[in-house]
Amino acid sequence: MRIEGLRTDVREGKARASAKVIWEDSGRAPQEIYFEVPDERAAGLVCNPDAFLVGCLVPAVLHGEKRLQIDEPVCPELSAGLENAMCWLHAWMGARYTPLCLEVRPRLPLDLPGARGRTGAFFSGGVDSLAMLCLNRRQFPAGHPRAIRACVFVHGFDIGHDPADPMWDSYTRALEPLTAAADELGMDVVTVTTNVRHLDSGVQFWVEAFVGSALASVAHALVGQMDAVYIASDFRIPLTLPYGSHPLLDACYQSADLRILRDGLRLTRLEKVALIADWDAALGALRPCTGNAPGLINCGRCEKCVRTMLELMVAGKLGQARTFAVHDVTPEVVAGVDIWSAEARLYMGELIAPLRALGRGDLAEPLADKCAEYDRHLAWQEERDWKGVVKRFDRKYLGGALFDAYAGGLAAVTRRTGSRPS
């Protein structure tokens, strides 16, 4: 992959930093990647080679590019960090993330006096980011360099990630209450539009590998107005899982011009909800849902919505959360939720005891059933159940003969009866 033709344009009331991305080994068409802000924010937008390098790295690795070359010099601290990031991803995810060769030239730090001592934070409206703002205001006095002053809301990640559907209505609907919440804390909202996720918009890829570097790419494009940026942590320290945004991984994406900070690592999800429960503007802006259902901020039925509604119920604040269309959760809704990830299993499992303590066994029991179902599936997947013992023995000592015999017998039964035995 080559990154070339970096440029900045101001047109139609917007400032844009862009570059051309040329795929060399994967057979994909060239793409123009950009970061765009309203023209009143143009002074803070930098056509920073670091932004394009960190944004393109992980998609290039995924699609088997042999190298990543950029025709402008980059921060050597960042390029060294990217080497480490590739090693982390390879160790976590295996051969799909085989490191490529970085072909870059080093430069000195940028001269950015307007950014010094100014800290931003990515702000989606989820529980993690709202709790992070609350915590930051409690920890740092207003004049401290790490007091958050700018909240970055991105179009092109969960909203607008599909090139065919920009979802501007969803973006505008979410932005208004988020701006009101930031205003209460004396923070600016910086809106950014980017298509860096269009390098590969797959949901699994985004979650497992891309989200941290994509966030970092936006922050590097904004180094004209901030020298540090916070990313809210999903997991607390004892339970941090390999993930596309992880304390070990995100630290690899910083440079001499930009620190990348994490917060909320020591808090449980319920502690975060308790932190925002008495902040009325947060309850009017809360947006855990990434489904972007037409006319709604939150769909109220996906796993993230149901989980957050149950957490608010435990905190006694579900009735005040104005971004949900309903203010109760039924057993049928819980039974319809798909717990599909370790993250969802962790957070849902933490709700069973508090719901029982509230006298909501009608919700706790189907939730416990869902968690048990996920645990059984995981045991099968990781071969920790009795079937896994047999499969490992067969592979190690019998060369797969048991499986071959089983598969052959199953095929014979199917041929005779016309149906597969249960």
N, C-alpha and C positions, 0 to 999 in steps of 0.2 A: 504494500500500500504506500502511495505517495500523497503527501499533503502539500499543496502548492497554491500560489496565487492569493495569498492573504491580502484582504483589503477591507476598508471601512467606507460605507456610504451613508448619507443622510438623505432620505426621500420620504415624501408623504407623511411627514411628522414622526418618522422613526429613524433611529440610528442602528445600522447593522454592521457587525463584523462577520466576515465570511471567508471561506477557503474552499478550494476544490479538492475532493478526495477521489483518488484514482486507485481502484482495486487492480492488483497485478496478477494474483494467482487464483482468485475464486471465480473469475468470469463475470463479476457483477458490473453493472453500468456505473460510470462516474456519478458522483453526487456533489452538490453544493451544500455545505453544512454552515449554519449561521447561528448567531446570537443577536437578538434584537431587543431594543428598549425604546420607550418613548423619547422623543428628541430632547426633552428637558433633562433626561438622564444621560445624555450623550457624553458628557465629560467623564462619567464614571465607567463607560464602556471602553475596553481596551482590546484592540485586535492582537491578542496575546497568543503567540504560538503555543504556549503551555496549555491553553484552553483546548486547542484542536488536538494536540498530541494526546492529552489524557482522555479526551472524549472518544478518540478513534482507536485507542489501544485495544480494549477488550473485544470489540467487534472484529477487529483485524485478527486477533488470536483465534476467536471462535471460528472464523471462516477460513482458517488455514493459510493466511498470508505469511510469506516467509520473512518479510521485513516490514518495518514502519519507518519511513523516511520523510523528513519535513525540511523545506528549503529555507527556513529561518532558524536562527539559534534559539535554544531553550535553556531553562534553568538546569544546571547539572544536578542540583539536589532533587529536582523532579525526575529527571531521567534515571538517576540511581534508584529512586523510590519505585519507579515503574518496573525496573528489573526485579525488585523484591515482590511487587504485586503479582507479576506473572508467576513467580515461584510459589506464592501462597495459593493462587488459583489452581495451579498444576497439582500441588500437594492435596488440595481439598477435592478437586473435581476430576482429576485424572487426565488421560491423554487428549480429551477434547480441548484442553487448554494448554497445549504445548507452547512454551515460550518462543517468541519470534526474535529477530535481530533488530535492535533499535539503531538506526543510522541518524545521529543527531550531532549538532555542533553546540558547544557550551557558550553561555553568555553571562555577563555580570547581572546582578539584581537590577530591576527597573527603577527609574527615578519617579516615584509616585508619592509626593508629599501630601496630597489630598486624602490618601488612604490611611495614613499613619494613625494608629490608636483608634481606628473605627472598626467595629465588629458587626457582622451581619449574622443572620440565621435563616436557614430554609424553613419555610412556613407553609404547611399544607392544610392546616385546620384539623389534623388528626390529634388524638389524645397526646401522643408523644411530643409533638411540636408545641401545642398549647401549654403543656406542663413545663416544657423547657423554658418558655418565656416567663412563666410564673416564677420558676426557680431562679432564673437569672436575675430578675428584679429583686428577689429577696437576698441574693448573694452579693450583688455588686452595686455600689452607689452609682448614681447617674454619670459622674465624671470619670469613672474607671474605664480604662481602655478595653476591658472585656465585657462591659455592659452592652447588651445588644441594642443597636440603634437602627438597624435596617432589617426588615423581614422580606425575604425573597420568595415570591410566589411565581412558579414557573408554568407557562403554557407549553405543552409538548411532551410532558412526562405521563402522568396518569390521565390528565385531560389533554387531548390532542395528540396522543401518541400514534394514532392511525392516520397516515397521510391522506386517506380518503374522507376523513371525518374530523375536522378541526374542533368541533364541540365548543364553539364560542359562547353559546347560550349557557352551557354548564360552567364555563370559566367565569363569565360575568356574574352568574348567580352566586357562585362561591366567593368571588372577590369582595363583594360589598360588605358582608358581615365580617370577613377577615380583616378588612381595612378598619372597621369600627373597633374591633378588638385590639388591633395594634395601636390605634389612636389613643385608646384609654391608657396604654402603657407608655405613651410618648415615643413610639417607634414609627418610622416611615415604612411604607410598603413599596418595594421595588418589584415591578412586574417585568418579567423576561420571557420572550418567546424564543424557542430553539427547536431545531429539528434533529438534534444529535441522536435522539432515540431512533430516528428513522434509519440509522445505519443497521439496526436490527431491532424490531419492535416486539419480538417474542416475549411473552409474559414470563415463562420459566427462565429464560436468559436474563431478563431484567432483574428478577428476584435473586437468582443464584450468583450473578457475576457483575452486572452492568450498573446497577443503580448508584453505587458509591462513586464510580468514576464519572458517570454522567452528571451527578450533582457537583462534583469537583470541577468539571469542565465549565459549568456556568459560573462558579465562584471565581475561577481564573479569568474569565472574561470581564468580571466586575472588579478587578483589582485596582481600578482607578478610584474606587470609593470605599474599599474595605481591605484591611490586611489580615483579617481572620474571619472565619465563618463557622458557625455551629451546625452540626447535623444531629438531630435528636436520635437517641438510641432506642431501638425496639426492645432489646433484651436487657435484663439485669446481669451483673457480672458473673454470678455462678452458672448462668444458663446461656451464655452467649454462644451461638451456633455459627458454623461457617455460612457466610451469607454475602450477598453483593455489596452491602454496606456494613462493615465490621470495623471495630477499633483498630485491629492490626492492618487491615486493608486500606482504610481511609487515610491513615497516617502516611501511607506510601504516595498519596496523591498531592501532598503539599510541596511548597517550594520556598525559596528564600523570600518571596514576595507575599506568600499567603500561608497562614496557619489554618489547618483544618482541625476543629475541636469537636469533642463528643460530650454530651451531657445526658443525665438521666440514667446512667448505667447502674446506679445503686438502688433504684426505685422499682418496686413491683408495678404491674399495670394498675392494680387497685389503688396503690398509693398515688399514682399519677392522676387517676380520676378524682380522688379525694382532693388533690391539690387544685384542680380547676372547678370543683363542684360549686363553690360559692362565688365564682366569677361569672356574672350574668352574661357579659358579652361573649365569653367563651362558649357558654351553653347555646348562644344564638348563632355561633359560627362553626360549631363542631362538625367535622366532615371526615369520618373514617372511611366512607364508602368510595371505592374507585370504579364503580359501575357506571356512573354518570347517566342515570336513568333520566329520560326526558321530563322536564318540569320539576325535578326533585334534586335536593342536595344529597340526601341519603335514601337508598332504596328501602331500607328497613327489613330486608329479608336475607341478605348475603351473610356469610360468616362474620365478617368484620362489623357489620351493622348490628347483628344480633348480639355478638359479644359485647360491643360497646353499650348497647341498651341494657343488657344484664348488669354490666358494671355500674352504670348510672342508677339502676334499680337498687343495687347494694348500697350505693352512696346516698340513696333517698332523693335523687335529683332527676329521675327520668321524666317526670311530669314537667320539668322546667326546660328540658332540652328541645328547643323550638325547631331544630333542623330535622326532627323525625316526625313523620305524619301521624304516628300512633304513640301512645304513652303506656303501653303494656306489652308484655311478651307472652304468647300463649304456648302451651306444650306442643301444639301442632307446628308452630314456627320453629321451636327448638328441634323437633324431630326431623324437620325438613332441611336442617343445616348440614352441609358437608364439611366435616373436619378433614382437611386434605393435607395438612402440613404439620411439622413438629411445632411450629410457632402457634398455630391455632389450637393444637392439643394442649400445649402448655398453658395458654391463657384460659381456655375453657375449663381445664381441670382445676384451676385456682378458684373458679366460681362455685364449685359444687358445695363446699362447706358453708360459705356465706349465704347461699340461697337456702340451704336447709335451715340455717340459723334464723333466717327471715320468715320461716314457715312456708317457703315456696318449694316444697318437695315435688310439686307437680312439674316444676321446671328442672330441679336438681336431678331427678331420677332419669328423665330422658337424656339429659346432658351426660350423666354418668354412663349411660348405655352407649352414647356416641363415642365417648372417650375410650371405653372398653373395646368397642369395635375397631377404633383406630389402632389401639395397642395390639390387638390380635393381628391386624393386617401388617403392622410393622414387624411383629415377631415372625410372621410368615416370610416377609420380604427379606429380613435379615437372617433367616434360617435359624431362629432361636427356639422354635417349637419342635415337637417330636418329628414332624415331617422334615424339618431342616436337618436334624441329626441323621435321618436315613439318607437324605440327598448328599450330605457331605461324605458319609461312609461310602456311598455308591461311587461318587467321583474319585475318592482317594484310593479305595481298595479294589473296586470292581470295574473301574474304567467306564462307568456309566451304563453297565449292562442292565441294571435294574430298570433304569429309566427307559432304555431302548425296548426292553421286554414289555414294560407297561404301555409305552406308546404304541407298540405293535399290536398288543392285545386290544387296546382301545380302538384302534383303526379297524381291526377285524370285527369287533362287536358292532361298530357303526355301520360297516358294510352289510352285515347280516340283518340288522334291525332297522336301518335307515335313521337311527337317532343315536345321539351321544348319551351314554349312561351318566346319571347324576352322581 
